[in-house]
Amino acid sequence: MDEVQDRMRDVAEAVKDGMRQIGDVSCAIMPRDLAHALGEVQKAVLSQMRCVADWGTGWIDERVAGGDRLREEWRQKCRQT
């Protein structure tokens, strides 16, 4: 089992290294200012995606809590009748 995990880890590292190399080459072929500006845009997009994910997580938590409240209200109404 450890041998399989080691092989998978090696493959994952090779893929990461390849992607890192592609990213480095992509930035190297651009003018310096353009590469830095593009990096800032990419970071801004990722930051906004994180905000959306956080908002979505909060929204889900609120819906689950709202469902719990409704379920309890319905349970109490059923007991009264």
Secondary structure, DSSP 4 states (H G I P E B T S, - for coil): -HHHHHHHHHHHHHHHHHHHHHHHHHHHTS-HHHHHHHHHHHHHHHHHHHHHHHHHHHHHHHHHHHHHHHHHHHHHHHHH-
